[in-house]
Amino acid sequence: MTVENPGVERLADSASDEMSFTATSLKRETGWKGAFVIGLAGTILVTGIAPVMVTTLGASCIPITVVITLTGWLLCLFLAELAAMMPERTGGAPSYAYPAFKDRFPRGAKHINGITAWMYWLGWFPVAPLNMILASFYLAALFGLNTTAGINPLGTPIAYWTIGIAVVGIMIFFIPAYLGIRFGAGFAEILAVLSMVPLTFIAVAWIFAPSVVHLHELAGFKHLDGSGFFSPMSGYDWVTVYLAYSFLLTWNVIAMEAAACYIGECADPARDAKIALNLEGGYGVFIYTMIPIAFVVVLGAKALSNPNLADPKAIFVSFASKLFPSVGGALDWVIAGMLIIALSLSALNAIMGSGRALYQMALDGEFPMFFQKLNKHGVPANAMAFNVVASIVVVAMGGAVQIYTFSNVGYTASFIPVLVGYFILRQDKKDMARPFRLPEFMKWVALAMAAFYFVVWSYGGYYYSVIGNAKLYYFLGWAVLLAYLPFYWYRTYVENPRMNTMDTGGQVLGSD
């Protein structure tokens, strides 16, 4: 393997299994714990998706949630192998597609690299505005702020308080992101403990309260109206319904892969990759399975049919009230505090992780050089600042369904080239050093997952936008994907010729 960066040690495998790629210059100031706790930003999204799923599909959401979450764990395993092979790369999953395609499709590899990273960015950066919008709702409710007066820029009303709190929150979380991976990981660790410990407790507490548990609610995994698992819903056959909600699920439950963004900043990437990503995947399956089961068996279909419970705070308070009836009004503050901290952790990762994807894309030559600059703390501050500006713009969308639909036009699709790339590397670079190696048959599993994600993204994505009445935001997502082209054009036809001119002492390459 050859890394195209004079400041990074050059590694070599056998000639037939050599790879070359541009490496990063990020500081290695964290370890598997740091990657794991920041990666919990993906797992924390259970606080938003579990209420939506159980109040829409009832117990029938549990099998598809388990299936999609298991693909997320498999994705973590594939990324652990890739990250350990290429620790000089950053930006998470999309950064591993380019080296995989470079030898087999040299002309197309750079475009695969660029659009994959851009799709991943579209998938992750809206997490910050969405989570700050949700946090603002809880703060407004706790302090009695007006949540009705506001603006309606894209068809979804949004209160002035929501805009103010969300914008301030996004800017605050830029600070630890700016101050380097060591500071950011330490800050994330505090947030993770304060949010994941109570959330884990909630996930298992019902097991020790049999008097409020009704296991018959799981029988047959029925819809809220009592119809069977394979029954049509809202005028759509069951295949369309579950693929549509799988589109929503992939935006949430496979986000545990976020830990891969920071393997390149770990002190011992070969060791840290397998530990961080294995733990992330395993814990993700646990939390994404147990939380919806807990809601179903404790609250039941009748209570879950109440649309007010789709609000995460409302459903967590109702759930906790049944388990701990003596606590009373303090639950509002306890639950709101847990959710706000959890949302904050995800917002921090959205700024940090997707910024690294833009940074790696710029290093590889598909994005303007502005994004490849590091600050004195060794982090891509320009790319993260771009995320902050883009996040503030997205706040105007105002609603979860809208942002889910807009963002996942990119996110799920970004893993398709990565999974195909994993297969290609297993085919073409069989003898390349792999500090963490999965069984050989897993390359076929990766290929099958790529096909499955394509169906969920294309077919399921369109129908989720129809069911959720969010087609405008679906096509806005496509418009943002196409916005990659002018960035690429600027780098290729403006900056690169300028750099070539400087490299030849003022003579333009190709001139007489």
C-alpha positions as CSV (number, residue, x, y, z in Angstrom):
1,M,0.0,0.0,0.0
2,T,1.4,3.4,-0.9
3,V,0.0,6.6,0.7
4,E,0.4,9.6,-1.4
5,N,1.5,12.0,1.3
6,P,5.2,12.7,2.0
7,G,4.5,13.3,5.6
8,V,3.1,9.9,6.3
9,E,5.0,6.6,6.5
10,R,4.9,4.5,3.3
11,L,3.7,1.0,3.7
12,A,4.1,-1.8,1.1
13,D,2.5,-5.1,0.5
14,S,3.1,-7.5,-2.3
15,A,3.2,-5.8,-5.7
16,S,0.0,-7.5,-6.9
17,D,-1.9,-6.3,-3.8
18,E,-0.6,-2.7,-3.6
19,M,-2.9,0.2,-3.2
20,S,-2.2,3.9,-3.4
21,F,-4.2,6.8,-2.0
22,T,-3.9,10.2,-0.4
23,A,-3.5,10.0,3.3
24,T,-4.4,12.5,6.0
25,S,-2.3,14.6,8.4
26,L,-4.7,14.4,11.3
27,K,-3.3,13.9,14.8
28,R,-3.7,10.5,16.4
29,E,-4.9,11.6,19.8
30,T,-7.7,9.2,20.7
31,G,-8.3,5.5,20.9
32,W,-11.1,3.0,20.6
33,K,-12.9,4.6,23.5
34,G,-12.9,8.0,21.8
35,A,-14.2,6.5,18.5
36,F,-16.8,4.5,20.3
37,V,-18.3,7.3,22.4
38,I,-18.4,9.7,19.5
39,G,-19.9,7.0,17.4
40,L,-22.7,6.6,19.9
41,A,-24.1,9.7,18.2
42,G,-25.6,7.2,15.7
43,T,-27.0,4.9,18.4
44,I,-28.6,7.8,20.2
45,L,-30.9,8.3,17.2
46,V,-33.0,5.6,18.7
47,T,-34.6,8.4,20.8
48,G,-36.2,9.8,17.7
49,I,-36.9,6.8,15.5
50,A,-38.3,4.3,18.1
51,P,-41.3,6.6,19.0
52,V,-42.1,7.2,15.3
53,M,-42.0,3.4,14.5
54,V,-44.1,2.1,17.4
55,T,-46.7,4.8,17.1
56,T,-47.0,4.2,13.3
57,L,-46.6,0.5,12.9
58,G,-47.0,-0.9,16.4
59,A,-45.4,-4.3,17.1
60,S,-45.0,-4.9,13.4
61,C,-42.1,-2.5,13.4
62,I,-40.0,-4.8,15.6
63,P,-39.0,-7.4,13.0
64,I,-38.0,-4.9,10.4
65,T,-36.1,-2.8,13.0
66,V,-34.2,-5.9,14.0
67,V,-33.3,-6.8,10.4
68,I,-32.2,-3.3,9.4
69,T,-30.2,-2.9,12.7
70,L,-28.4,-6.2,12.1
71,T,-27.3,-4.9,8.7
72,G,-25.9,-1.9,10.5
73,W,-23.8,-4.3,12.7
74,L,-22.6,-6.1,9.6
75,L,-21.8,-2.7,8.1
76,C,-19.7,-1.9,11.2
77,L,-17.8,-5.2,10.7
78,F,-17.0,-4.4,7.1
79,L,-15.9,-1.0,8.0
80,A,-13.7,-2.3,10.8
81,E,-11.8,-4.4,8.2
82,L,-11.5,-1.5,5.8
83,A,-10.5,1.0,8.5
84,A,-7.8,-1.3,9.8
85,M,-6.4,-1.7,6.3
86,M,-6.4,2.0,5.5
87,P,-5.9,3.8,8.8
88,E,-4.5,6.9,7.0
89,R,-7.9,7.6,5.6
90,T,-10.6,9.7,7.4
91,G,-14.2,10.6,6.9
92,G,-15.6,7.2,7.6
93,A,-17.3,4.8,5.2
94,P,-17.0,6.8,1.9
95,S,-13.3,7.2,2.1
96,Y,-12.8,3.5,1.6
97,A,-14.6,3.4,-1.8
98,Y,-11.9,5.2,-3.8
99,P,-9.0,2.8,-3.1
100,A,-11.2,-0.1,-3.9
101,F,-12.3,1.2,-7.3
102,K,-9.1,2.9,-8.3
103,D,-7.3,0.0,-10.0
104,R,-10.3,-1.6,-11.6
105,F,-12.1,1.6,-12.8
106,P,-9.3,4.2,-12.8
107,R,-11.4,6.8,-14.7
108,G,-14.5,6.4,-12.7
109,A,-13.0,5.9,-9.3
110,K,-12.6,9.6,-8.5
111,H,-16.2,10.3,-9.3
112,I,-17.3,7.4,-7.2
113,N,-15.1,8.8,-4.4
114,G,-16.5,12.3,-4.7
115,I,-20.2,11.5,-5.0
116,T,-20.0,8.9,-2.2
117,A,-18.5,11.3,0.2
118,W,-21.0,14.0,-0.8
119,M,-23.9,11.7,-0.3
120,Y,-22.5,10.7,3.1
121,W,-22.2,14.4,4.0
122,L,-25.8,15.0,3.0
123,G,-26.8,12.1,5.2
124,W,-25.0,13.3,8.3
125,F,-24.9,17.0,8.5
126,P,-28.7,17.5,8.8
127,V,-28.5,15.5,12.1
128,A,-27.3,18.6,13.8
129,P,-30.2,20.9,12.8
130,L,-32.8,18.1,13.4
131,N,-31.5,17.3,16.9
132,M,-31.3,21.0,17.8
133,I,-34.8,21.5,16.6
134,L,-36.0,18.6,18.8
135,A,-33.9,19.9,21.8
136,S,-35.5,23.3,21.4
137,F,-39.0,21.8,21.7
138,Y,-38.1,20.2,25.0
139,L,-36.5,23.4,26.3
140,A,-39.4,25.5,25.2
141,A,-41.9,23.2,26.9
142,L,-39.8,23.1,30.2
143,F,-39.6,26.9,30.4
144,G,-43.0,27.8,28.9
145,L,-41.8,29.5,25.8
146,N,-44.1,30.3,22.9
147,T,-43.9,27.4,20.4
148,T,-46.6,28.6,17.9
149,A,-45.5,32.0,16.6
150,G,-42.9,31.8,13.9
151,I,-42.3,31.5,10.2
152,N,-43.2,29.0,7.5
153,P,-40.4,29.1,4.9
154,L,-40.9,25.7,3.3
155,G,-44.4,24.7,4.3
156,T,-43.6,23.5,7.8
157,P,-44.2,26.0,10.6
158,I,-41.2,26.7,12.9
159,A,-41.3,28.9,16.0
160,Y,-38.9,31.8,16.5
161,W,-37.7,30.2,19.7
162,T,-36.9,27.0,17.8
163,I,-34.8,28.8,15.3
164,G,-33.0,30.7,18.0
165,I,-32.2,27.8,20.2
166,A,-31.3,25.5,17.3
167,V,-28.9,28.1,15.7
168,V,-27.2,28.8,19.1
169,G,-26.9,25.1,19.9
170,I,-25.2,24.4,16.5
171,M,-22.7,27.2,17.0
172,I,-21.9,26.0,20.6
173,F,-21.1,22.5,19.4
174,F,-18.7,23.9,16.8
175,I,-16.4,24.9,19.7
176,P,-15.5,21.4,21.0
177,A,-15.3,20.2,17.4
178,Y,-12.9,23.0,16.6
179,L,-10.6,22.3,19.6
180,G,-9.4,19.0,18.3
181,I,-10.2,15.3,18.5
182,R,-8.9,14.9,22.1
183,F,-11.1,17.6,23.4
184,G,-14.0,16.6,21.2
185,A,-13.8,13.0,22.3
186,G,-13.6,14.0,26.0
187,F,-16.6,16.2,25.6
188,A,-18.5,13.4,23.8
189,E,-17.6,11.0,26.6
190,I,-19.3,13.2,29.1
191,L,-22.4,13.5,26.9
192,A,-22.4,9.7,26.3
193,V,-22.4,8.8,29.9
194,L,-25.1,11.3,30.8
195,S,-27.4,10.1,28.0
196,M,-26.6,6.4,27.4
197,V,-26.6,5.2,31.0
198,P,-30.2,6.3,31.6
199,L,-31.3,5.2,28.2
200,T,-29.7,1.7,28.7
201,F,-31.5,1.6,32.1
202,I,-34.8,2.4,30.4
203,A,-34.2,-0.3,27.8
204,V,-34.0,-3.1,30.4
205,A,-35.9,-1.7,33.5
206,W,-39.2,-3.2,32.3
207,I,-37.8,-6.7,32.6
208,F,-37.8,-6.2,36.4
209,A,-41.4,-4.8,36.5
210,P,-43.6,-7.8,35.4
211,S,-46.8,-6.2,36.8
212,V,-46.8,-3.5,34.0
213,V,-45.5,-5.8,31.2
214,H,-47.9,-7.4,28.7
215,L,-46.0,-9.8,26.5
216,H,-49.1,-10.7,24.5
217,E,-48.7,-7.3,22.7
218,L,-45.9,-8.9,20.7
219,A,-47.9,-11.9,19.5
220,G,-48.0,-11.9,15.7
221,F,-46.3,-8.5,15.5
222,K,-49.5,-6.9,14.6
223,H,-50.3,-3.3,13.5
224,L,-51.9,-0.9,15.9
225,D,-55.4,-1.7,14.6
226,G,-54.9,-5.4,15.3
227,S,-54.4,-6.4,11.7
228,G,-51.7,-8.9,10.8
229,F,-48.0,-8.3,10.0
230,F,-48.6,-8.9,6.3
231,S,-51.7,-6.7,6.1
232,P,-51.8,-3.6,3.8
233,M,-51.7,-0.2,5.4
234,S,-52.9,3.2,4.2
235,G,-53.7,1.9,0.8
236,Y,-50.3,0.3,0.2
237,D,-49.3,-3.4,0.2
238,W,-47.1,-4.6,3.0
239,V,-43.9,-4.8,0.9
240,T,-44.2,-1.1,0.0
241,V,-45.0,-0.1,3.6
242,Y,-42.0,-1.9,5.1
243,L,-39.6,-0.8,2.4
244,A,-40.8,2.8,2.9
245,Y,-40.2,2.6,6.6
246,S,-36.9,0.7,6.1
247,F,-35.8,3.9,4.3
248,L,-36.5,5.8,7.4
249,L,-34.8,3.2,9.6
250,T,-31.6,3.1,7.6
251,W,-31.1,6.8,8.2
252,N,-31.2,6.1,11.9
253,V,-30.1,2.5,12.8
254,I,-27.1,2.1,10.6
255,A,-25.7,5.4,11.8
256,M,-23.7,3.5,14.4
257,E,-21.1,3.3,11.7
258,A,-20.1,6.8,12.7
259,A,-17.3,5.4,14.8
260,A,-15.4,4.7,11.6
261,C,-14.9,8.4,11.0
262,Y,-12.3,8.6,13.8
263,I,-10.3,5.4,13.3
264,G,-7.7,7.5,11.4
265,E,-7.2,9.5,14.6
266,C,-6.7,6.5,16.9
267,A,-3.3,5.7,18.3
268,D,-3.5,2.1,17.2
269,P,-5.9,1.9,14.3
270,A,-5.5,-1.8,13.6
271,R,-6.5,-2.7,17.1
272,D,-8.9,0.2,17.8
273,A,-11.0,-0.3,14.6
274,K,-12.2,-3.8,15.4
275,I,-12.9,-3.0,19.1
276,A,-14.7,0.3,18.5
277,L,-16.9,-0.9,15.6
278,N,-17.7,-4.3,17.0
279,L,-18.8,-2.7,20.3
280,E,-20.8,0.0,18.4
281,G,-22.6,-2.6,16.3
282,G,-23.4,-4.9,19.2
283,Y,-24.6,-2.1,21.4
284,G,-26.6,-0.6,18.6
285,V,-28.5,-3.9,18.0
286,F,-29.2,-4.1,21.7
287,I,-30.6,-0.6,22.1
288,Y,-32.5,-0.5,18.9
289,T,-34.2,-3.8,19.7
290,M,-34.9,-3.3,23.3
291,I,-36.4,0.2,23.3
292,P,-39.2,-0.5,20.8
293,I,-40.0,-3.8,22.5
294,A,-40.1,-2.0,25.8
295,F,-42.6,0.6,24.5
296,V,-44.9,-2.1,23.0
297,V,-45.1,-4.4,26.0
298,V,-45.5,-1.7,28.6
299,L,-47.7,0.9,26.8
300,G,-49.6,-1.5,24.4
301,A,-51.3,-0.9,21.1
302,K,-54.1,1.2,22.5
303,A,-51.9,3.8,24.1
304,L,-49.5,3.8,21.2
305,S,-52.4,4.7,18.9
306,N,-52.4,8.1,20.5
307,P,-50.6,10.4,18.0
308,N,-49.3,12.6,20.8
309,L,-46.9,9.8,21.8
310,A,-45.0,10.2,18.5
311,D,-43.3,13.0,20.4
312,P,-40.2,11.3,21.9
313,K,-40.5,13.2,25.2
314,A,-44.2,12.3,25.6
315,I,-43.6,8.6,25.0
316,F,-40.6,8.4,27.3
317,V,-42.4,10.2,30.0
318,S,-45.5,7.9,29.6
319,F,-43.3,4.9,29.6
320,A,-41.3,6.0,32.7
321,S,-44.5,6.9,34.5
322,K,-45.8,3.4,34.2
323,L,-42.5,1.9,35.5
324,F,-42.0,4.5,38.3
325,P,-45.4,5.9,39.2
326,S,-44.1,7.5,42.5
327,V,-41.6,9.8,40.8
328,G,-44.3,12.2,39.5
329,G,-43.6,15.5,37.8
330,A,-39.9,15.3,38.1
331,L,-40.0,12.9,35.2
332,D,-40.5,15.7,32.7
333,W,-37.2,17.2,33.7
334,V,-35.3,13.9,33.9
335,I,-36.5,12.7,30.6
336,A,-36.1,16.0,28.8
337,G,-32.6,16.3,30.2
338,M,-31.6,12.9,29.0
339,L,-33.0,13.5,25.5
340,I,-31.4,17.0,25.2
341,I,-28.0,15.5,26.1
342,A,-28.4,12.6,23.8
343,L,-29.4,14.9,20.9
344,S,-26.4,17.1,21.7
345,L,-24.0,14.2,21.3
346,S,-25.4,13.4,17.8
347,A,-25.2,17.1,16.8
348,L,-21.5,17.2,17.8
349,N,-20.8,14.1,15.7
350,A,-22.7,15.5,12.7
351,I,-20.4,18.6,12.7
352,M,-17.2,16.6,13.2
353,G,-17.7,13.4,11.2
354,S,-19.2,14.7,8.0
355,G,-16.6,17.5,8.1
356,R,-13.9,14.8,7.9
357,A,-15.6,13.3,4.8
358,L,-15.4,16.7,3.0
359,Y,-11.8,17.0,4.1
360,Q,-10.8,13.6,2.7
361,M,-12.7,14.4,-0.5
362,A,-10.7,17.6,-0.9
363,L,-7.4,15.8,-0.3
364,D,-8.3,13.3,-3.0
365,G,-8.9,16.1,-5.5
366,E,-12.7,16.1,-5.9
367,F,-13.5,19.2,-3.7
368,P,-12.2,22.7,-3.3
369,M,-8.9,23.1,-1.5
370,F,-10.6,25.3,1.1
371,F,-11.9,22.1,2.7
372,Q,-8.5,20.4,3.1
373,K,-7.0,23.0,5.5
374,L,-6.4,22.0,9.1
375,N,-6.4,24.4,12.1
376,K,-3.7,24.5,14.8
377,H,-5.5,21.7,16.6
378,G,-5.1,19.4,13.7
379,V,-8.8,19.2,12.6
380,P,-10.5,20.3,9.4
381,A,-12.1,23.5,10.8
382,N,-13.1,24.9,7.4
383,A,-15.1,21.8,6.5
384,M,-16.7,21.8,9.9
385,A,-17.6,25.5,9.6
386,F,-19.2,24.7,6.3
387,N,-21.3,22.1,8.1
388,V,-22.4,24.8,10.6
389,V,-23.6,27.2,7.9
390,A,-25.4,24.4,6.0
391,S,-27.0,23.2,9.2
392,I,-28.4,26.7,10.0
393,V,-30.0,26.8,6.6
394,V,-31.6,23.4,7.1
395,V,-33.2,24.6,10.4
396,A,-35.7,26.3,8.2
397,M,-37.2,23.0,7.2
398,G,-38.6,22.7,10.6
399,G,-39.8,19.1,10.8
400,A,-38.4,15.6,11.4
401,V,-40.1,13.8,8.5
402,Q,-39.0,16.6,6.1
403,I,-35.3,16.4,7.3
404,Y,-35.4,12.6,7.3
405,T,-36.5,12.5,3.7
406,F,-34.2,15.2,2.5
407,S,-31.1,13.8,4.2
408,N,-31.6,10.1,3.4
409,V,-31.6,10.8,-0.3
410,G,-27.8,10.7,0.3
411,Y,-27.1,8.6,3.4
412,T,-28.3,5.1,2.5
413,A,-27.0,5.3,-1.0
414,S,-23.5,6.3,0.2
415,F,-22.9,2.8,1.5
416,I,-23.7,1.0,-1.8
417,P,-20.3,1.9,-3.4
418,V,-18.5,1.1,-0.1
419,L,-20.0,-2.4,0.1
420,V,-19.3,-3.1,-3.6
421,G,-15.8,-1.8,-2.9
422,Y,-15.4,-4.2,-0.1
423,F,-16.3,-7.0,-2.4
424,I,-13.8,-5.8,-5.1
425,L,-11.0,-5.5,-2.6
426,R,-11.6,-9.1,-1.5
427,Q,-11.5,-10.2,-5.1
428,D,-8.6,-8.1,-6.3
429,K,-6.4,-7.8,-3.2
430,K,-6.7,-11.2,-1.7
431,D,-3.2,-11.2,-0.1
432,M,-3.2,-7.7,1.2
433,A,-2.5,-7.3,4.9
434,R,-5.7,-7.2,6.9
435,P,-5.2,-6.7,10.7
436,F,-8.9,-7.6,11.1
437,R,-10.2,-10.1,8.6
438,L,-13.8,-11.4,8.3
439,P,-14.5,-14.9,6.8
440,E,-14.2,-15.1,3.0
441,F,-18.0,-15.6,2.4
442,M,-18.7,-12.2,3.9
443,K,-17.8,-10.6,0.6
444,W,-21.0,-12.0,-0.8
445,V,-22.9,-10.8,2.2
446,A,-21.5,-7.3,1.5
447,L,-22.7,-7.5,-2.1
448,A,-26.2,-8.7,-1.1
449,M,-26.4,-5.8,1.4
450,A,-25.5,-3.3,-1.4
451,A,-28.4,-4.7,-3.5
452,F,-30.8,-4.5,-0.5
453,Y,-29.8,-0.9,0.3
454,F,-30.3,0.1,-3.3
455,V,-33.9,-1.2,-3.2
456,V,-34.6,0.5,0.1
457,W,-33.0,3.8,-1.1
458,S,-34.7,3.9,-4.5
459,Y,-38.1,2.3,-4.1
460,G,-38.5,2.7,-0.4
461,G,-37.2,6.3,-0.4
462,Y,-39.7,7.5,-3.0
463,Y,-42.7,5.9,-1.3
464,Y,-41.7,7.1,2.1
465,S,-41.7,10.7,0.7
466,V,-45.2,10.0,-0.6
467,I,-46.5,8.4,2.7
468,G,-44.9,11.2,4.7
469,N,-46.1,13.9,2.4
470,A,-42.6,15.1,1.9
471,K,-42.0,14.8,-1.8
472,L,-40.7,18.4,-2.0
473,Y,-37.9,17.5,0.5
474,Y,-37.1,14.3,-1.4
475,F,-36.4,16.3,-4.5
476,L,-34.6,19.0,-2.6
477,G,-32.3,16.2,-1.5
478,W,-31.6,15.3,-5.1
479,A,-31.0,19.0,-5.9
480,V,-28.3,19.0,-3.2
481,L,-26.7,15.9,-4.6
482,L,-26.4,17.6,-7.9
483,A,-24.7,20.6,-6.2
484,Y,-21.6,18.4,-6.0
485,L,-21.0,19.1,-9.7
486,P,-20.1,22.8,-9.4
487,F,-17.8,22.1,-6.5
488,Y,-16.1,19.4,-8.5
489,W,-15.9,21.6,-11.6
490,Y,-14.3,24.4,-9.6
491,R,-11.6,22.1,-8.2
492,T,-10.9,20.4,-11.5
493,Y,-11.1,23.4,-13.9
494,V,-10.0,26.3,-11.7
495,E,-7.9,25.2,-8.8
496,N,-6.0,22.3,-10.4
497,P,-4.8,24.3,-13.5
498,R,-3.8,27.1,-11.1
499,M,-1.7,24.7,-9.1
500,N,-0.2,23.2,-12.2
501,T,0.8,26.6,-13.4
502,M,2.5,27.3,-10.1
503,D,4.3,23.9,-10.2
504,T,5.8,24.7,-13.6
505,G,7.2,28.0,-12.7
506,G,4.5,30.1,-14.3
507,Q,4.3,28.1,-17.6
508,V,0.9,26.6,-18.2
509,L,1.0,22.9,-18.8
510,G,0.5,21.9,-22.4
511,S,1.6,25.3,-23.8
512,D,4.4,25.7,-26.3
